[in-house]
Amino acid sequence: MINVTKPYLGDKERFKAYIDKIYANNWITNQGPLHAQLEERLRDYLGVRNIILVNNGTLALQVAYRALGLSGSAITTPFSFVATTSTLHWEGIRPVFADIHPETWNLDPANVEAAIEPDTSAIVATHVFGNPCDVRGLQQVANRHGLKVVYDGAHAFGTRFEGRSVLQWGDITTVSFHATKLFHTIEGGAIITEDDELAERVRRMINFGIVDAERIEGVGINAKLNEVSAAMGLCILDELEDILARRAVIGQHYERRLQGAFDLQRPTYGSQLNYSYFPVGLRDEPSLLDTKKALNAVGINPRRYFYPSLETLDYLQPQAIKPVSRKLSHRILCVPLYPDLPQATQDLLIDTLLLAQQKKTSMESLRALITPAQLLPSWDFPGDSSPVLT
Ligand SMILES: *Cc1c(COP(=O)(O)O)cnc(C)c1O
């Protein structure tokens, strides 16, 4: 099966060279030399003032809320990965949902402002699929009401807004370096802020509150990134420009061939996308299910990101439905996009999507799509040499 993402492992020899260093100095976690190197290189690459590496993107969010002293409720997006909401709930902050913009699929500042309650302390927004939020609009709402702004930037590594990394916006932006993300450290993440004092508090918080050998200041947790993860990050960072370029070629090919036939996310004005995902908007849910079945039949496994809409999570207080997010969540499929996705596979996928759109996915028509050029070594059909399931 061709899956929606494929972890990028980078050059094995380069990775081995870093692992040799770890063996040579016997330092495998707790702010080691590779950790320091990665932090410095990421700070330069992103052009941010402070970046603190952590062991995953979920703890990055939890620590961000704590470090900012959030309480009461936070206005957040129903259209994101579940961690954006679950971390709020986990930290005892009540998520209040505002609906998204129908074209950019990000939180709409006007809806955010209308949803503010007396105990609201923050806006928690996701740059969904790497498309920048209306960062100016959200900051203006925050300024008017004295709110903090946290961005879940898990999809936005490499995305630029007005020529600079979009991760610079907000009081804090968090990122995930999970294996499925564009840039990864196997498991990992980071907390980014322009505020030095806040950065120091975060550094203590992710290391049990420890200041030095004899001093503990405030409650902390363990969210440190280890040296093997840092080594993976350093390897991938060496190839980052190439990864972004290859993703852009694939993403732009999808855009060219799918524009008009499907509902695609509108890039925010002033943004340069990272092509971390390629979401395709189908007509409705039945059409999505048919399309998914047709893609599976030719050996391609798309994913439903993000379903369900988060206001429907059963551990939350009953919430008002957010119609734009709710409808969108029923009709979005993310299709495979990773640097070494063969173009023939991509074209097979596009042809199948177009056939499904026209409700022409008989086994005969699907079979006819698969040319020898599309049967690449990467095809892997368990127990079956034919790509079409019969
Ligand atoms: C992946 C992801 C996370 C969680 O990151 P982990 O590193 O897997 O804990 C949070 N938010 C969004 C939007 C994500 O896509």
The ligand as a Gaussian input file, in Angstrom:
#p B3LYP/6-31G(d) Opt

LIG

0 1
 C        1.086000      15.693000      15.233000
 C        0.276000      16.774000      15.841000
 C        0.305000      17.028000      17.222000
 C        0.960000      16.109000      18.218000
 O        2.297000      15.961000      18.080000
 P        3.037000      14.666000      18.688000
 O        4.470000      14.997000      18.470000
 O        2.586000      13.488000      17.901000
 O        2.692000      14.564000      20.126000
 C       -0.384000      18.130000      17.711000
 N       -1.108000      18.920000      16.891000
 C       -1.192000      18.698000      15.567000
 C       -1.985000      19.628000      14.716000
 C       -0.518000      17.605000      14.997000
 O       -0.647000      17.359000      13.696000

